[in-house]
Amino acid sequence: MENIRSADGKRITIYDIAKEAGVSPSTVSRVLTNTVGVRKDKREMVQNIIKKYDFRPNALARSLSETNRRAIGIIMPDVRNYYYANLFVACEQAARRKGYSLLLENSLSMLENELEQLALLEEQRVSAIILVGGRVDDLSSDETFVEKVNQVSNIVPVIIAGKLDGTSCHQVRINSIQAMELTMDHLISLGHTDIAILGGYSSVASSFEKRQCYKQLLARHQIPFRSEFCDTYGGYDYETGYVRMNELFARGTVPTAVVGINDYATIGAMKSILEHGLRIPEDISAVGFDNINICDMMNPRLTSVGYDYGHFADMLVAAAIADTQDTPVPALQLIGSELILRGSTGPAKKTAE
């Protein structure tokens, strides 16, 4: 027997029950299947609404619910990037340990793709959705995307590995300020004062935060700020670091240390430095972010700020599952960083007297 329709003629679904009860769809499913793990007050609330509508899911609906309630969707910009690949694999392992599978969507950082993928994962009745990169990296949140996330999160819990103003979704993200502090403190302790930061868009929250932290730390250590070392914006790829470092050489503004916005940008800068006949780290030190696999393959090996991808993944997956079970979760959880020292950094080169 199928469920009845509401007063406006719309067929009542498990998601309507969940919205009216203020719980997740998976909680309603657990009540329907008489599964343990639902608080008494919430169980009674859901049961009252089920009784109100005489809700009886048909066999197909029960089958779909059983199939997908143990799946978590994850949207990433491009899993070919080592950073996203590392995080995805860690999330997949974390989900598997909890009895869940992970469904991956690559958005290529395109808004239209992210909107379509959110709708697709909602239609597939996943238990929760994790958003990594793309619009949740933006300094200023896109209104259209915020509206869509809010719409979806009324049905499926959404966890954000970044920031998204205008939503109440739980956030688990890297503490980019702490990451930059580790980098700058290390270089300044080695005597560097001419430090360039390369790559990154000012519209991306983490890049903006790193640059602001860079300026604050220079001021704290009474090191003059030189705009030519901080205005080399660009992307997050190898070419950006290479081109921006070449520009510094062309202008005659050569730093004693470079900080790439990520490891790819730093590796590009290292190529430029070596092509100009200078040594790393004897002439110029280099530091990156993300500690991707190829840091250990460089010559010299690249010093980089890394993250515990396993811990990051555990936090994301745990928040997603907690949301499906209406378990309280901190609104914001920050992931700490660690500076992995290798051969690309050393004492600042002394200028000739």
Buried (B, 14 or more C-beta within 10 A) or exposed (E): EEBEEEEEEEEBBBBBBBBBBEBBBBBBBBBBEEEEEBEEEBBEBBBEBBEEBEBBBEEEBBEBBEEBBBBBBBBBBBBEBBBBBBBBBBBBBBBEEEEBEBBBBBBEBBBEBBBBBBEBBBEBBBBBBBBBBBBBBBBEBBEEBBEBBBEBBEBBBBBBBBBBEEBEBBBBBBBBBBBBBBBBBBBBEBEBBBBBBBBBBEEBBBBBBBBEBBEBBBEEEEBEEBEBBBEBBBBBBBEBBBBBBBBBBEEEBBBBBBBBBBBBBBBBBBBBBBEBEBEBBEBBBBBBBBBBEEBEEBEBBBBBBBBBBBEBBBBBBBBBBBBBBBEEBEEEBBBEBEBBEBBBBBEBBEEEE
